[in-house]
C-alpha cells in the first residue's frame, strides 16, 4: 500500500503544483480531482491531451 492524497484538499493549487507539493512532502500516490479546468474530457482535444501529457510527465519524474 502507498500513502496517497486527493488533490481536492489542495483546491487552490494547479494540478501540477499539487502533485509536486505532495511528492515533496512524501506522498507516493495521488488521486486527481477532475473538474471543469482539470482533465475535462469535454475541453478541446489538444488542451486535454496537453494536460494528460504534462501530468504524466510530472508523475513519472517523481
C-alpha positions as CSV (number, residue, x, y, z in Angstrom):
1,X,0.0,0.0,0.0
2,X,1.2,3.5,-0.8
3,X,0.5,6.6,1.2
4,X,-1.7,8.9,-1.0
5,X,-3.7,12.1,-1.0
6,X,-6.6,13.5,-3.0
7,X,-5.8,16.8,-4.8
8,X,-9.3,18.1,-3.7
9,X,-7.5,19.0,-0.5
10,X,-5.3,21.4,-2.5
11,X,-8.1,23.1,-4.4
12,X,-6.3,26.4,-4.7
13,X,-3.3,24.8,-6.5
14,X,-3.0,23.8,-10.1
15,X,-2.9,20.0,-10.6
16,X,0.8,20.2,-11.5
17,X,1.6,22.2,-8.4
18,X,-0.4,19.9,-6.2
19,X,1.4,16.8,-7.5
20,X,4.8,18.4,-6.9
21,X,3.9,19.5,-3.4
22,X,2.5,16.1,-2.4
23,X,5.6,14.4,-3.8
24,X,7.9,16.8,-2.0
25,X,6.3,16.0,1.4
26,X,6.5,12.3,0.8
27,X,3.2,11.1,-0.6
28,X,3.7,8.2,-3.1
29,X,0.3,8.2,-4.8
30,X,-2.3,10.8,-5.7
31,X,-6.0,10.8,-6.6
32,X,-6.7,13.6,-9.1
33,X,-9.9,15.6,-8.6
34,X,-11.3,16.2,-12.0
35,X,-13.3,19.3,-12.7
36,X,-14.1,21.9,-15.3
37,X,-10.4,23.0,-15.5
38,X,-8.6,19.8,-14.7
39,X,-8.7,16.9,-17.2
40,X,-12.1,17.9,-18.5
41,X,-12.8,15.4,-21.3
42,X,-15.1,17.9,-22.9
43,X,-12.4,20.5,-23.4
44,X,-10.8,20.9,-26.8
45,X,-8.8,17.8,-27.7
46,X,-5.5,19.5,-27.8
47,X,-5.9,21.0,-24.4
48,X,-7.0,17.7,-22.8
49,X,-4.1,15.8,-24.4
50,X,-1.6,18.5,-23.3
51,X,-2.9,18.2,-19.7
52,X,-2.6,14.5,-19.8
53,X,1.0,14.7,-21.2
54,X,2.0,17.3,-18.6
55,X,0.6,15.4,-15.7
56,X,2.0,12.1,-16.9
57,X,5.5,13.6,-17.3
58,X,5.4,15.1,-13.8
59,X,4.1,11.8,-12.2
60,X,6.9,9.9,-13.9
61,X,9.5,12.3,-12.6
62,X,8.5,11.6,-9.0
